[in-house]
Amino acid sequence: MIEIRHLIFDWDGTLMDSAPRIVSAMQETARRLNLSVPTDHEVKHIIGLSLEKAFDCLFGQLSEDLVSALYSEYRFQYVEGNHIATPLFDGAESMLKQVKQSGYSLAIATGKARAGLERVLAETPIRCLFNDSICADEAMSKPEPDMLLQLLKRNQWDKQHCLMIGDTTHDIAMAQAAQIKTVAVSYGAHSLEDLSALQPDWLIDDIGQLKEVLKII
């Protein structure tokens, strides 16, 4: 039996219920810039990717000026223009505190840029629980394994002792490329069908169930 010591969490859709705000902000950004407005499903599919990769997936090849405008408008819409609440999922805070007290190291691997992660962490009571974090502007975008490989290298963690927890196929594919075991959560941005197709090691319906997974590893 392999001992898991290090838990690496995706942020949006895994710990924070931010998908509705992301979808709304991206759609409003498209409207403001007279671009084709993506569907809810299309926006949810890019959650977890870097903004650069997300824009490419949603809008195709654009001029540098328009890409620059996309960055500015989306950041305004998400931070200031949109008022949809983005709470932590029920049970996330208590689960994180319990696993931290049990001796696990905690880290974040997110599609957010560093400034975005720092902003939301400052708004939550869980910042102090994490040993490390890595963001989309500090590594290659998911599903490339770069984020995880950087975390492992700088913390001197063995991949066999790590577990990646995420809500998208990008999270699962990233972890599998890094040869790290995976827990997929079914309540986030990507469908149960899409997640199951990648055959994660565990699939849970509530973040609190992670404690049950840890007992059987």
GICOR-V336483 format. One record per run of one state. SS is the DSSP state (alpha for helix, beta for strand, coil for the rest). FROM is the first residue (numbers start at 1). LEN is the number of residues. If there is no record, write none. Layout:
BEGIN
SS&FROM&LEN ; SS&FROM&LEN
END
This chain:
BEGIN
coil&1&5 ; beta&6&4 ; coil&10&2 ; beta&12&1 ; coil&13&3 ; beta&16&1 ; coil&17&2 ; alpha&19&14 ; coil&33&7 ; alpha&40&7 ; coil&47&4 ; alpha&51&9 ; coil&60&4 ; alpha&64&18 ; coil&82&6 ; beta&88&1 ; coil&89&3 ; alpha&92&10 ; coil&102&3 ; beta&105&5 ; coil&110&4 ; alpha&114&9 ; coil&123&4 ; alpha&127&3 ; coil&130&2 ; beta&132&3 ; coil&135&1 ; alpha&136&3 ; coil&139&7 ; alpha&146&10 ; coil&156&3 ; alpha&159&3 ; beta&162&5 ; coil&167&2 ; alpha&169&9 ; coil&178&3 ; beta&181&5 ; coil&186&6 ; alpha&192&6 ; coil&198&4 ; beta&202&3 ; coil&205&2 ; alpha&207&10 ; coil&217&1
END
